[in-house]
Amino acid sequence: MPEISRFFGIIIRMYSEIGSSHHIPHFHAYYQNNVGIFSLDPIELLTGEMPKRQRRLIEAWAELHQSELLQDWKLLAEGRKPFSIQPLT
């Protein structure tokens, strides 16, 4: 699963199955032993668990980069490599 971004110990990855719909547009966030799957529109936790502070950071980052995340989703659906997205600093 390609890594899209990394910040404050959080890793963001995105995966899509070529030529088929892979659920709704979303990304996976990893922090220590926690995994959360977030939708892109609206940005919200779909499944999994994430500590409150990290969840807020992930949601803020995703809101800042929502259009880039949607573009990466489309690239992956076409079988192309996604672009890295600037981390929070």
Buried (B, 14 or more C-beta within 10 A) or exposed (E): EBEBBBBEEBBBBBEBEEEEEBEEBBBBBBBEEBBBBBBBEEBEBEEBEBEEEBBEBBBEBBEEBBEBBEBBBEBBBEEEEBEBBEBBE
